[in-house]
Amino acid sequence: MGTALQLLSWALILAGAFFTLVGALGILRLPDVFTRMHAAGMTDTMGAGLILGGLCFQGDGITAVRLLLILVFLWFTCPVSTHALARAALQGGLRPLTGTAAQRDVAAQTPASRQDP
Amino acid sequence: MFAVAVAALLVAMAMAVTRALLGPTAYDRVLALNNMGTKTVVLIAALGFLSGRPDFLDLALVYALINFIGTVAVLKYIEYGDLGAAKRADGGTDA
């Protein structure tokens, strides 16, 4: 395999690892379930897409086809499960946070009782 | 290179598990576990290349399938209170 392809594969895998870490940080730090869904979607599309795309250059043809099958399957199912999760959360009574954190603090009157992650 | 991807995935999975343990609502836990399943699929693929056995990709494909079905089943159970229900637990209908 050519050096250029090897470098491209490296770059894709490292970028995918970066996006996976950023998405996981968002899942850990963002304030409510709807914003965390946004971070989870970044892991699904960019993280998995770039890592599996980078791995495509490492094997033979049938390996790349199987990797692309996994990728297509993930890209079909992840939005479906995220949509089902958002719908279930809305029907379960959760509402997305609105306004800034300072406005929510004023509304709650007691900043110490805020539901922080 | 594969070791870098595997290490990043393991750190990210640890963060997702932390959210699943902390998560104030059940939806946070389902979200974290679904996301961890996606990361597991990528981790299995990367581990296969790391150990020189790309045959692991079939396992990753099957895991992606099981993860999707499991997430939808858990969400339906939370939402309807019953896996076979035709109507919601509160008697409402789908919008």
Backbone of each chain as ProteinMPNN parsed JSONL, in Angstrom:
{"seq_chain_A": "MGTALQLLSWALILAGAFFTLVGALGILRLPDVFTRMHAAGMTDTMGAGLILGGLCFQGDGITAVRLLLILVFLWFTCPVSTHALARAALQGGLRPLTGTAAQRDVAAQTPASRQDP", "coords_chain_A": {"N_chain_A": [[0.838, -1.189, 0.0], [0.426, 2.251, -0.736], [2.343, 5.07, 0.536], [0.892, 7.396, 0.731], [-1.777, 6.584, 0.955], [-1.578, 5.259, 3.364], [-1.007, 7.387, 5.078], [-3.365, 8.849, 4.782], [-5.182, 7.059, 5.9], [-4.25, 6.976, 8.563], [-4.742, 9.691, 9.267], [-7.548, 9.789, 9.098], [-8.296, 7.923, 11.073], [-7.221, 9.027, 13.4], [-8.601, 11.479, 13.493], [-11.177, 10.477, 13.826], [-10.922, 9.291, 16.359], [-10.542, 11.6, 17.868], [-13.057, 12.913, 17.523], [-14.689, 11.029, 18.725], [-13.864, 11.193, 21.392], [-14.579, 13.858, 21.954], [-17.362, 13.721, 21.669], [-17.966, 11.935, 23.763], [-17.176, 13.475, 25.923], [-19.101, 15.466, 25.74], [-21.426, 13.96, 26.302], [-20.93, 13.455, 28.938], [-20.824, 16.016, 30.129], [-22.834, 17.843, 29.287], [-25.993, 19.608, 29.94], [-28.74, 18.511, 29.886], [-30.93, 15.758, 28.812], [-31.562, 16.07, 26.132], [-29.622, 17.733, 25.015], [-27.49, 16.075, 25.44], [-28.07, 14.05, 23.665], [-27.426, 15.278, 21.285], [-24.624, 15.389, 21.483], [-24.119, 12.655, 21.511], [-24.874, 11.972, 18.951], [-22.784, 13.026, 17.506], [-20.699, 11.266, 18.076], [-21.749, 9.021, 16.797], [-21.926, 9.692, 14.043], [-19.552, 11.197, 13.123], [-17.41, 10.068, 14.678], [-17.603, 7.131, 14.542], [-17.87, 6.973, 11.768], [-15.469, 8.134, 10.7], [-13.454, 6.552, 11.902], [-14.088, 3.904, 11.069], [-14.03, 4.375, 8.341], [-11.333, 5.023, 8.018], [-10.202, 2.564, 8.698], [-10.916, 1.108, 6.498], [-8.916, 1.315, 4.574], [-7.008, -0.424, 5.385], [-7.329, -3.159, 5.058], [-8.087, -5.934, 2.798], [-10.176, -6.093, -0.196], [-12.729, -7.3, 0.464], [-12.828, -6.935, 3.174], [-13.032, -4.16, 3.372], [-15.54, -3.866, 2.241], [-17.131, -5.121, 4.147], [-16.683, -3.419, 6.335], [-17.862, -1.09, 5.334], [-20.49, -1.963, 5.208], [-21.109, -2.262, 7.952], [-20.893, 0.424, 8.647], [-22.933, 1.649, 7.106], [-25.121, 0.383, 8.239], [-24.97, 1.34, 10.898], [-25.384, 4.057, 10.401], [-28.008, 4.022, 9.562], [-29.407, 3.033, 11.792], [-28.735, 4.519, 14.1], [-29.86, 7.236, 13.985], [-32.549, 6.438, 14.08], [-32.836, 5.193, 16.602], [-32.135, 7.355, 18.202], [-34.18, 9.158, 17.609], [-36.383, 7.684, 18.598], [-35.689, 7.711, 21.269], [-35.808, 10.47, 21.906], [-38.506, 10.924, 21.485], [-39.657, 9.191, 23.373], [-38.661, 10.39, 25.686], [-39.898, 12.903, 25.599], [-42.598, 12.146, 25.79], [-42.455, 11.044, 28.257], [-42.455, 13.217, 29.895], [-40.263, 14.914, 30.092], [-38.773, 18.086, 29.325], [-37.039, 20.12, 26.958], [-34.24, 22.114, 28.047], [-34.457, 25.646, 28.237], [-33.337, 29.008, 27.46], [-30.6, 30.801, 29.089], [-28.082, 29.543, 31.379], [-27.911, 31.279, 33.523], [-30.4, 32.565, 33.475], [-32.04, 30.402, 34.081], [-31.205, 29.927, 36.649], [-32.074, 32.22, 37.979], [-34.801, 31.829, 37.686], [-35.167, 29.588, 39.221], [-34.593, 30.534, 41.691], [-33.06, 29.439, 43.782], [-29.928, 28.797, 43.402], [-28.384, 26.681, 44.286], [-29.931, 24.438, 44.219], [-30.085, 23.624, 41.665], [-30.323, 21.255, 39.012], [-27.562, 19.941, 38.338], [-25.294, 18.226, 36.174]], "CA_chain_A": [[0.0, 0.0, 0.0], [1.217, 3.46, -0.852], [2.492, 5.874, 1.747], [-0.168, 8.402, 0.792], [-2.973, 5.949, 1.496], [-1.325, 4.994, 4.781], [-1.154, 8.662, 5.792], [-4.793, 9.183, 4.796], [-5.803, 6.175, 6.884], [-3.837, 7.527, 9.859], [-5.446, 10.946, 9.561], [-8.963, 9.512, 9.345], [-8.491, 7.232, 12.35], [-6.954, 9.966, 14.505], [-9.727, 12.418, 13.57], [-12.302, 9.758, 14.412], [-10.685, 9.161, 17.797], [-10.788, 12.918, 18.461], [-14.491, 13.189, 17.596], [-15.273, 10.134, 19.718], [-13.6, 11.744, 22.725], [-15.383, 15.072, 22.144], [-18.741, 13.299, 21.901], [-18.083, 11.36, 25.103], [-17.114, 14.607, 26.856], [-20.414, 16.101, 25.715], [-22.371, 13.113, 27.026], [-20.661, 13.562, 30.372], [-20.863, 17.357, 30.7], [-23.949, 18.713, 28.885], [-26.908, 19.696, 31.082], [-29.942, 17.667, 29.941], [-30.861, 14.574, 27.955], [-31.659, 16.427, 24.713], [-28.303, 18.191, 24.572], [-26.584, 14.908, 25.414], [-28.341, 13.347, 22.408], [-26.643, 15.967, 20.249], [-23.235, 14.923, 21.591], [-24.072, 11.244, 21.129], [-24.932, 11.904, 17.495], [-21.449, 13.308, 16.956], [-19.959, 10.006, 18.124], [-22.282, 8.07, 15.823], [-21.628, 10.018, 12.651], [-18.15, 11.523, 12.853], [-16.47, 9.132, 15.307], [-17.649, 5.816, 13.911], [-17.653, 7.108, 10.335], [-14.065, 8.367, 10.365], [-12.603, 5.412, 12.3], [-14.334, 2.775, 10.168], [-13.532, 4.771, 7.022], [-9.883, 4.89, 8.021], [-9.852, 1.139, 8.714], [-11.176, 0.552, 5.163], [-7.693, 1.286, 3.764], [-6.018, -1.321, 5.996], [-7.51, -4.559, 4.698], [-8.326, -6.184, 1.38], [-11.446, -5.57, -0.689], [-13.914, -7.793, 1.157], [-12.824, -6.303, 4.494], [-13.568, -2.804, 3.214], [-16.985, -3.967, 2.004], [-17.798, -5.411, 5.426], [-16.647, -2.199, 7.137], [-18.871, -0.153, 4.825], [-21.798, -2.484, 5.619], [-21.298, -1.865, 9.351], [-21.081, 1.873, 8.68], [-24.275, 1.958, 6.597], [-26.096, -0.067, 9.241], [-24.938, 2.296, 12.008], [-25.965, 5.335, 9.989], [-29.452, 3.896, 9.5], [-30.052, 2.726, 13.066], [-28.506, 5.498, 15.165], [-30.909, 8.249, 14.014], [-33.832, 5.855, 14.475], [-32.898, 5.017, 18.055], [-32.133, 8.677, 18.835], [-35.536, 9.69, 17.474], [-37.239, 6.971, 19.545], [-35.338, 8.169, 22.616], [-36.34, 11.816, 22.101], [-39.96, 10.812, 21.57], [-39.987, 8.604, 24.668], [-38.37, 11.357, 26.742], [-40.952, 13.925, 25.574], [-43.835, 11.573, 26.325], [-42.239, 10.78, 29.668], [-42.604, 14.437, 30.672], [-39.081, 15.778, 30.065], [-38.809, 19.182, 28.367], [-35.686, 20.653, 26.751], [-33.89, 23.333, 28.766], [-34.441, 26.846, 27.408], [-32.684, 30.142, 28.083], [-29.23, 30.578, 29.539], [-27.978, 28.967, 32.711], [-28.178, 32.329, 34.506], [-31.853, 32.759, 33.53], [-32.643, 29.275, 34.811], [-30.893, 30.1, 38.067], [-32.986, 33.23, 38.522], [-36.128, 31.239, 37.76], [-35.226, 28.608, 40.301], [-34.395, 31.285, 42.926], [-32.035, 28.84, 44.629], [-28.964, 28.202, 42.474], [-27.776, 25.456, 44.803], [-30.79, 23.281, 43.986], [-30.147, 23.325, 40.24], [-29.944, 19.877, 38.672], [-26.351, 19.959, 37.521], [-24.776, 16.861, 35.985]], "C_chain_A": [[0.872, 1.238, 0.0], [1.272, 4.254, 0.44], [1.373, 6.892, 1.88], [-1.437, 7.815, 1.386], [-2.817, 5.673, 2.985], [-1.51, 6.27, 5.617], [-2.62, 9.058, 5.888], [-5.521, 8.352, 5.848], [-5.504, 6.639, 8.304], [-4.674, 8.739, 10.219], [-6.907, 10.679, 9.878], [-9.174, 8.884, 10.714], [-8.25, 8.183, 13.52], [-8.081, 10.979, 14.638], [-10.941, 11.734, 14.181], [-12.146, 9.586, 15.909], [-10.948, 10.481, 18.501], [-12.283, 13.181, 18.609], [-15.179, 12.276, 18.606], [-15.072, 10.684, 21.122], [-14.443, 12.986, 22.981], [-16.84, 14.708, 22.417], [-18.934, 12.725, 23.291], [-18.019, 12.455, 26.156], [-18.459, 15.319, 26.915], [-21.441, 15.286, 26.464], [-22.181, 13.274, 28.531], [-21.014, 14.931, 30.914], [-22.11, 18.178, 30.363], [-25.123, 18.58, 29.853], [-28.153, 18.813, 31.041], [-29.915, 16.636, 28.819], [-30.888, 14.956, 26.479], [-30.333, 16.953, 24.181], [-27.311, 17.033, 24.539], [-26.802, 14.075, 24.162], [-27.551, 13.959, 21.258], [-25.186, 15.502, 20.283], [-23.108, 13.467, 21.165], [-24.114, 11.092, 19.614], [-23.588, 12.19, 16.847], [-20.583, 12.053, 16.982], [-20.42, 9.055, 17.023], [-21.824, 8.399, 14.412], [-20.133, 10.227, 12.425], [-17.205, 10.468, 13.414], [-16.426, 7.798, 14.6], [-17.338, 5.922, 12.42], [-16.184, 7.254, 9.987], [-13.195, 7.169, 10.741], [-12.82, 4.24, 11.344], [-13.879, 3.104, 8.75], [-12.022, 4.668, 6.925], [-9.442, 3.438, 8.001], [-10.044, 0.504, 7.337], [-9.885, 0.408, 4.353], [-6.711, 0.236, 4.26], [-6.155, -2.76, 5.532], [-7.666, -4.748, 3.198], [-9.751, -5.743, 1.022], [-12.65, -5.996, 0.125], [-13.99, -7.219, 2.56], [-13.405, -4.903, 4.42], [-15.074, -2.857, 3.002], [-17.717, -4.232, 3.314], [-17.803, -4.186, 6.33], [-17.711, -1.206, 6.667], [-20.28, -0.628, 5.174], [-22.104, -2.094, 7.06], [-21.625, -0.381, 9.43], [-22.484, 2.251, 8.213], [-25.325, 1.553, 7.62], [-26.144, 0.901, 10.419], [-25.63, 3.594, 11.62], [-27.463, 5.233, 9.751], [-30.057, 3.773, 10.889], [-29.865, 3.809, 14.11], [-29.531, 6.637, 15.144], [-32.253, 7.691, 14.452], [-33.91, 5.716, 15.988], [-32.856, 6.362, 18.769], [-33.513, 9.319, 18.757], [-36.476, 9.016, 18.466], [-36.968, 7.441, 20.967], [-35.924, 9.552, 22.881], [-37.855, 11.767, 22.27], [-40.382, 10.24, 22.925], [-39.741, 9.603, 25.79], [-39.43, 12.445, 26.777], [-42.249, 13.379, 26.158], [-43.697, 11.241, 27.8], [-42.25, 12.033, 30.517], [-41.378, 15.32, 30.693], [-39.28, 16.868, 29.021], [-37.393, 19.711, 28.191], [-35.468, 21.92, 27.564], [-33.917, 24.494, 27.793], [-33.787, 27.973, 28.183], [-31.266, 29.812, 28.496], [-29.243, 30.006, 30.948], [-28.308, 30.01, 33.775], [-29.681, 32.569, 34.632], [-32.531, 31.635, 34.291], [-32.384, 29.396, 36.306], [-31.832, 31.109, 38.703], [-34.376, 32.637, 38.682], [-36.242, 30.281, 38.932], [-35.043, 29.259, 41.667], [-33.296, 30.722, 43.823], [-31.041, 28.135, 43.723], [-28.401, 26.884, 42.977], [-28.616, 24.232, 44.474], [-30.86, 22.925, 42.515], [-29.655, 21.921, 39.965], [-28.738, 19.918, 37.754], [-25.848, 18.536, 37.337], [-23.557, 16.589, 36.849]], "O_chain_A": [[1.92, 1.279, 0.646], [0.406, 4.145, 1.308], [0.95, 7.221, 2.988], [-2.098, 8.445, 2.211], [-3.757, 5.82, 3.766], [-2.086, 6.241, 6.705], [-3.077, 9.538, 6.925], [-6.362, 8.861, 6.59], [-6.398, 6.689, 9.149], [-5.241, 8.823, 11.308], [-7.458, 11.264, 10.81], [-10.101, 9.249, 11.437], [-8.98, 8.154, 14.511], [-8.485, 11.314, 15.752], [-11.661, 12.344, 14.972], [-13.117, 9.715, 16.655], [-11.507, 10.501, 19.597], [-12.741, 13.614, 19.666], [-16.134, 12.683, 19.268], [-15.986, 10.65, 21.946], [-14.967, 13.166, 24.08], [-17.482, 15.302, 23.284], [-19.948, 12.99, 23.937], [-18.717, 12.387, 27.167], [-18.912, 15.727, 27.985], [-22.255, 15.85, 27.196], [-23.142, 13.235, 29.299], [-21.465, 15.028, 32.055], [-22.422, 19.126, 31.084], [-25.25, 17.555, 30.524], [-28.601, 18.389, 32.106], [-29.009, 16.629, 27.986], [-30.306, 14.254, 25.652], [-29.954, 16.666, 23.045], [-26.4, 17.011, 23.711], [-25.867, 13.465, 23.643], [-27.071, 13.253, 20.372], [-24.586, 15.251, 19.238], [-22.122, 13.081, 20.537], [-23.476, 10.201, 19.053], [-23.282, 11.667, 15.775], [-19.828, 11.793, 16.046], [-19.61, 8.373, 16.396], [-21.389, 7.519, 13.669], [-19.517, 9.517, 11.63], [-16.298, 10.015, 12.715], [-15.379, 7.369, 14.117], [-16.635, 5.078, 11.866], [-15.692, 6.579, 9.082], [-12.294, 6.802, 9.987], [-11.856, 3.647, 10.86], [-13.397, 2.227, 8.032], [-11.483, 4.278, 5.889], [-8.438, 3.099, 7.375], [-9.421, -0.512, 7.03], [-9.763, -0.508, 3.54], [-5.679, 0.018, 3.625], [-5.188, -3.518, 5.603], [-7.408, -3.831, 2.419], [-10.439, -5.109, 1.822], [-13.504, -5.172, 0.45], [-15.083, -7.03, 3.093], [-14.176, -4.496, 5.29], [-15.807, -2.009, 3.509], [-18.775, -3.659, 3.575], [-18.791, -3.924, 7.016], [-18.376, -0.563, 7.479], [-21.169, 0.19, 5.409], [-23.211, -1.651, 7.367], [-22.512, 0.031, 10.177], [-23.15, 3.074, 8.842], [-26.296, 2.275, 7.847], [-27.225, 1.249, 10.893], [-26.375, 4.167, 12.415], [-28.143, 6.259, 9.738], [-31.115, 4.347, 11.149], [-30.752, 4.01, 14.94], [-30.043, 6.988, 16.207], [-33.022, 8.383, 15.12], [-34.919, 6.072, 16.596], [-33.467, 6.514, 19.826], [-33.968, 9.946, 19.714], [-37.281, 9.69, 19.109], [-37.888, 7.56, 21.777], [-36.475, 9.794, 23.955], [-38.418, 12.482, 23.099], [-41.327, 10.724, 23.549], [-40.517, 9.667, 26.743], [-39.832, 12.877, 27.858], [-42.924, 14.062, 26.928], [-44.693, 11.161, 28.518], [-42.075, 11.951, 31.732], [-41.438, 16.406, 31.27], [-39.871, 16.629, 27.968], [-36.622, 19.752, 29.15], [-36.393, 22.71, 27.753], [-33.462, 24.366, 26.657], [-33.687, 27.917, 29.408], [-30.783, 28.699, 28.287], [-30.274, 29.988, 31.62], [-28.905, 29.688, 34.802], [-30.193, 32.756, 35.736], [-33.473, 31.865, 35.05], [-33.221, 29.023, 37.127], [-32.328, 30.903, 39.81], [-35.058, 32.893, 39.674], [-37.296, 30.178, 39.56], [-35.3, 28.628, 42.692], [-32.663, 31.479, 44.559], [-31.275, 26.997, 43.315], [-27.982, 26.049, 42.176], [-28.102, 23.114, 44.447], [-31.608, 22.024, 42.135], [-28.705, 21.446, 40.587], [-28.88, 19.929, 36.532], [-25.962, 17.721, 38.252], [-23.003, 15.49, 36.807]]}, "seq_chain_B": "MFAVAVAALLVAMAMAVTRALLGPTAYDRVLALNNMGTKTVVLIAALGFLSGRPDFLDLALVYALINFIGTVAVLKYIEYGDLGAAKRADGGTDA", "coords_chain_B": {"N_chain_B": [[-1.18, 2.805, 15.546], [-3.758, 1.665, 15.471], [-3.838, 1.121, 18.149], [-4.035, 3.661, 19.257], [-6.623, 4.427, 18.473], [-8.08, 2.438, 19.802], [-7.471, 3.037, 22.47], [-8.577, 5.634, 22.709], [-11.259, 4.988, 22.278], [-11.759, 3.375, 24.502], [-11.428, 5.171, 26.629], [-13.51, 6.956, 26.008], [-15.662, 5.207, 26.31], [-15.54, 4.729, 29.032], [-16.3, 7.256, 29.95], [-18.933, 7.315, 29.008], [-20.028, 5.241, 30.515], [-19.824, 6.375, 33.017], [-21.722, 8.42, 32.765], [-23.975, 6.811, 32.451], [-24.121, 5.68, 34.965], [-24.42, 7.947, 36.589], [-26.6, 9.285, 35.502], [-29.48, 11.281, 35.734], [-32.111, 10.664, 34.846], [-33.977, 7.857, 33.469], [-33.754, 7.979, 30.735], [-31.333, 9.192, 30.22], [-29.634, 7.146, 30.955], [-30.316, 5.146, 29.102], [-29.552, 6.45, 26.758], [-26.771, 6.707, 27.184], [-26.036, 4.009, 27.279], [-26.795, 3.104, 24.74], [-25.087, 4.646, 23.189], [-22.687, 3.648, 24.095], [-22.855, 1.093, 23.058], [-22.613, 1.619, 20.314], [-19.969, 2.536, 20.324], [-18.77, 0.188, 21.134], [-19.094, -1.434, 18.901], [-17.387, -0.155, 17.041], [-15.056, -0.466, 18.492], [-14.699, -3.261, 18.525], [-14.177, -3.68, 15.825], [-11.778, -2.199, 15.517], [-10.138, -3.551, 17.336], [-9.978, -6.01, 16.096], [-8.36, -5.407, 13.878], [-6.109, -4.618, 15.273], [-5.215, -6.961, 16.488], [-4.667, -8.366, 14.245], [-6.664, -9.892, 13.074], [-9.047, -9.569, 11.023], [-11.478, -10.859, 10.889], [-13.082, -10.34, 12.975], [-14.903, -8.444, 12.228], [-17.377, -9.453, 11.49], [-18.468, -10.1, 13.948], [-18.748, -7.502, 14.931], [-20.728, -6.493, 13.239], [-22.943, -8.106, 13.933], [-23.161, -7.31, 16.592], [-23.898, -4.64, 16.311], [-26.476, -4.941, 15.297], [-27.802, -6.252, 17.461], [-27.544, -4.311, 19.404], [-29.116, -2.197, 18.418], [-31.7, -3.375, 18.361], [-32.004, -3.981, 21.071], [-31.937, -1.404, 22.258], [-34.245, -0.181, 21.166], [-36.18, -1.923, 22.18], [-35.932, -1.551, 24.985], [-36.621, 1.165, 25.13], [-39.254, 1.073, 24.221], [-40.38, -0.392, 26.221], [-40.062, 1.354, 28.411], [-41.628, 3.485, 27.531], [-44.235, 2.484, 26.974], [-44.741, 0.679, 28.982], [-45.078, -1.965, 28.521], [-44.066, -4.61, 26.497], [-45.602, -5.662, 24.455], [-47.659, -3.927, 24.017], [-50.389, -2.231, 22.437], [-51.361, 0.255, 22.825], [-50.548, 3.314, 24.588], [-49.369, 3.415, 28.025], [-50.752, 5.335, 29.471], [-53.137, 5.427, 28.209], [-53.305, 7.051, 26.001], [-53.13, 7.942, 22.462], [-51.03, 7.475, 19.57], [-49.479, 10.369, 18.262]], "CA_chain_B": [[-2.322, 3.601, 15.11], [-4.967, 1.027, 15.992], [-3.816, 1.244, 19.609], [-4.543, 4.995, 19.595], [-8.082, 4.398, 18.339], [-8.638, 1.598, 20.86], [-7.359, 3.772, 23.733], [-9.578, 6.703, 22.72], [-12.583, 4.389, 22.436], [-11.926, 2.891, 25.875], [-11.656, 6.348, 27.48], [-14.86, 7.448, 25.73], [-16.629, 4.276, 26.898], [-15.555, 4.969, 30.472], [-17.118, 8.444, 30.193], [-20.343, 6.957, 28.8], [-20.467, 4.446, 31.666], [-20.023, 7.326, 34.116], [-23.029, 9.057, 32.572], [-25.023, 5.819, 32.707], [-24.252, 5.497, 36.409], [-24.87, 9.198, 37.197], [-27.753, 9.838, 34.801], [-30.623, 11.515, 36.617], [-33.32, 9.996, 34.376], [-33.752, 6.592, 32.766], [-33.415, 8.261, 29.335], [-29.89, 9.414, 30.177], [-28.956, 5.844, 31.009], [-30.514, 4.472, 27.809], [-28.712, 7.163, 25.784], [-25.367, 6.358, 27.41], [-25.8, 2.614, 26.919], [-26.861, 3.008, 23.278], [-23.853, 5.221, 22.659], [-21.602, 2.712, 24.391], [-22.958, 0.0, 22.102], [-21.999, 2.085, 19.06], [-18.52, 2.545, 20.507], [-18.31, -1.198, 21.189], [-18.996, -1.918, 17.52], [-16.137, 0.368, 16.465], [-13.943, -1.049, 19.251], [-14.472, -4.63, 18.054], [-13.526, -3.591, 14.514], [-10.385, -1.755, 15.692], [-9.392, -4.619, 18.01], [-9.707, -7.028, 15.094], [-7.184, -5.002, 13.108], [-4.963, -4.552, 16.184], [-4.708, -8.311, 16.7], [-4.424, -9.001, 12.961], [-7.743, -10.812, 12.69], [-10.204, -8.773, 10.582], [-12.714, -11.639, 10.948], [-13.915, -9.771, 14.041], [-15.89, -7.515, 11.684], [-18.689, -10.089, 11.525], [-18.984, -9.908, 15.305], [-19.169, -6.105, 15.066], [-22.004, -6.34, 12.536], [-23.989, -8.712, 14.761], [-23.342, -6.5, 17.794], [-24.659, -3.449, 15.939], [-27.881, -5.365, 15.195], [-28.353, -6.519, 18.783], [-27.597, -3.042, 20.122], [-30.285, -1.444, 17.949], [-32.933, -4.019, 18.817], [-32.085, -3.828, 22.52], [-32.3, -0.032, 22.611], [-35.657, 0.067, 20.844], [-37.009, -2.704, 23.101], [-35.938, -0.881, 26.29], [-37.39, 2.406, 25.028], [-40.688, 0.764, 24.131], [-40.823, -0.821, 27.553], [-40.184, 2.541, 29.262], [-42.68, 4.375, 27.057], [-45.553, 1.874, 27.004], [-44.903, -0.159, 30.144], [-45.364, -3.33, 28.109], [-43.423, -4.78, 25.197], [-46.565, -6.037, 23.426], [-48.826, -3.046, 24.088], [-50.774, -1.507, 21.227], [-51.625, 1.636, 23.226], [-49.665, 3.759, 25.653], [-49.808, 3.053, 29.373], [-51.688, 6.328, 29.974], [-54.356, 5.357, 27.427], [-53.267, 7.961, 24.862], [-52.819, 7.364, 21.166], [-49.871, 8.1, 18.933], [-49.779, 11.61, 17.55]], "C_chain_B": [[-3.622, 2.993, 15.613], [-5.015, 1.156, 17.501], [-4.331, 2.606, 20.048], [-6.065, 5.001, 19.544], [-8.701, 3.585, 19.465], [-8.594, 2.331, 22.192], [-8.402, 4.876, 23.812], [-10.971, 6.129, 22.929], [-12.807, 3.929, 23.864], [-12.172, 4.063, 26.825], [-13.079, 6.871, 27.288], [-15.912, 6.527, 26.337], [-16.69, 4.445, 28.404], [-16.399, 6.192, 30.802], [-18.599, 8.122, 30.018], [-20.864, 6.133, 29.972], [-20.692, 5.351, 32.865], [-21.37, 8.013, 33.996], [-24.149, 8.067, 32.851], [-25.207, 5.604, 34.203], [-24.814, 6.746, 37.07], [-26.291, 9.539, 36.8], [-28.972, 10.047, 35.656], [-31.894, 10.8, 36.159], [-32.955, 8.695, 33.675], [-33.309, 6.849, 31.33], [-31.923, 8.549, 29.189], [-29.142, 8.086, 30.166], [-29.095, 5.095, 29.691], [-29.632, 5.108, 26.741], [-27.258, 6.752, 25.933], [-25.096, 4.92, 26.981], [-25.864, 2.413, 25.41], [-25.575, 3.531, 22.649], [-22.67, 4.295, 22.924], [-21.646, 1.509, 23.455], [-22.346, 0.373, 20.759], [-20.477, 2.061, 19.17], [-17.98, 1.121, 20.566], [-18.155, -1.776, 19.792], [-17.676, -1.462, 16.888], [-14.931, -0.249, 17.166], [-13.646, -2.468, 18.782], [-13.751, -4.606, 16.713], [-12.059, -3.205, 14.667], [-9.545, -2.83, 16.356], [-9.056, -5.743, 17.041], [-8.478, -6.69, 14.27], [-5.946, -4.997, 13.987], [-4.364, -5.93, 16.388], [-4.515, -9.061, 15.389], [-5.468, -10.007, 12.534], [-8.981, -10.011, 12.278], [-11.509, -9.557, 10.555], [-13.645, -11.112, 12.026], [-15.015, -8.875, 13.497], [-17.285, -8.121, 11.679], [-19.314, -9.945, 12.907], [-19.486, -8.482, 15.49], [-20.52, -5.889, 14.402], [-23.152, -6.899, 13.372], [-24.24, -7.873, 16.006], [-24.136, -5.232, 17.485], [-26.143, -3.773, 15.859], [-28.502, -5.523, 16.567], [-28.511, -5.223, 19.566], [-28.832, -2.248, 19.732], [-31.576, -2.045, 18.487], [-33.107, -3.843, 20.322], [-32.503, -2.434, 22.922], [-33.773, 0.235, 22.349], [-36.562, -0.693, 21.795], [-37.074, -2.022, 24.464], [-36.764, 0.389, 26.238], [-38.879, 2.115, 24.955], [-41.208, 0.328, 25.496], [-41.007, 0.381, 28.466], [-41.41, 3.349, 28.868], [-44.069, 3.783, 27.257], [-45.799, 1.043, 28.255], [-45.137, -1.615, 29.811], [-44.788, -3.506, 26.71], [-44.426, -5.095, 24.099], [-47.733, -5.089, 23.323], [-49.097, -2.39, 22.747], [-51.073, -0.054, 21.547], [-50.687, 2.003, 24.353], [-50.258, 3.417, 27.017], [-50.831, 4.047, 29.908], [-52.971, 6.371, 29.146], [-54.371, 6.269, 26.215], [-52.986, 7.222, 23.567], [-51.633, 8.094, 20.562], [-50.293, 9.342, 18.179], [-49.551, 11.421, 16.065]], "O_chain_B": [[-4.49, 3.703, 16.119], [-6.092, 1.286, 18.083], [-4.988, 2.717, 21.083], [-6.723, 5.513, 20.45], [-9.723, 3.978, 20.026], [-9.548, 2.269, 22.966], [-9.045, 5.051, 24.847], [-11.777, 6.7, 23.663], [-13.91, 4.066, 24.394], [-13.014, 3.975, 27.718], [-13.771, 7.189, 28.255], [-16.94, 6.997, 26.825], [-17.76, 4.321, 29.001], [-17.129, 6.197, 31.793], [-19.432, 8.599, 30.789], [-22.011, 6.302, 30.385], [-21.623, 5.141, 33.643], [-22.082, 8.178, 34.987], [-25.171, 8.439, 33.429], [-26.325, 5.37, 34.662], [-25.6, 6.64, 38.011], [-27.088, 10.01, 37.611], [-29.468, 9.094, 36.256], [-32.684, 10.368, 36.998], [-31.797, 8.456, 33.334], [-32.576, 6.044, 30.756], [-31.313, 8.205, 28.176], [-28.147, 7.924, 29.46], [-28.14, 4.487, 29.208], [-29.036, 4.41, 25.92], [-26.581, 6.479, 24.941], [-24.055, 4.633, 26.39], [-25.082, 1.643, 24.854], [-25.043, 2.945, 21.706], [-21.768, 4.167, 22.095], [-20.604, 0.963, 23.095], [-21.653, -0.431, 20.136], [-19.781, 1.63, 18.25], [-16.868, 0.859, 20.108], [-17.209, -2.514, 19.519], [-16.949, -2.253, 16.287], [-13.912, -0.526, 16.535], [-12.482, -2.847, 18.652], [-12.836, -5.395, 16.475], [-11.189, -3.8, 14.031], [-8.381, -3.018, 16.001], [-7.994, -6.359, 17.137], [-7.65, -7.556, 13.99], [-4.854, -5.328, 13.525], [-3.143, -6.07, 16.455], [-4.232, -10.259, 15.401], [-5.188, -10.884, 11.717], [-9.873, -9.796, 13.099], [-12.553, -8.989, 10.233], [-14.844, -11.389, 12.012], [-15.967, -8.568, 14.214], [-18.273, -7.405, 11.842], [-20.514, -9.703, 13.04], [-20.519, -8.261, 16.123], [-21.37, -5.179, 14.941], [-24.197, -6.265, 13.511], [-25.383, -7.729, 16.439], [-24.952, -4.796, 18.297], [-26.978, -2.982, 16.296], [-29.588, -5.005, 16.829], [-29.483, -5.047, 20.3], [-29.519, -1.693, 20.59], [-32.438, -1.333, 19.001], [-34.213, -3.588, 20.799], [-33.328, -2.27, 23.821], [-34.471, 0.802, 23.19], [-37.608, -0.177, 22.188], [-38.153, -1.921, 25.048], [-37.52, 0.681, 27.164], [-39.682, 2.828, 25.558], [-42.337, 0.643, 25.874], [-41.981, 0.445, 29.216], [-42.144, 3.84, 29.725], [-44.989, 4.493, 27.664], [-46.948, 0.73, 28.565], [-45.371, -2.425, 30.708], [-44.992, -2.661, 25.839], [-44.152, -4.832, 22.927], [-48.706, -5.382, 22.628], [-48.175, -2.038, 22.012], [-51.046, 0.792, 20.653], [-50.1, 1.135, 24.998], [-51.456, 3.168, 27.157], [-51.69, 3.675, 30.708], [-53.806, 7.252, 29.351], [-55.347, 6.272, 25.464], [-52.65, 6.038, 23.568], [-51.278, 9.192, 20.991], [-51.341, 9.363, 17.535], [-49.749, 12.353, 15.287]]}, "name": "protein", "num_of_chains": 2, "seq": "MGTALQLLSWALILAGAFFTLVGALGILRLPDVFTRMHAAGMTDTMGAGLILGGLCFQGDGITAVRLLLILVFLWFTCPVSTHALARAALQGGLRPLTGTAAQRDVAAQTPASRQDPMFAVAVAALLVAMAMAVTRALLGPTAYDRVLALNNMGTKTVVLIAALGFLSGRPDFLDLALVYALINFIGTVAVLKYIEYGDLGAAKRADGGTDA"}
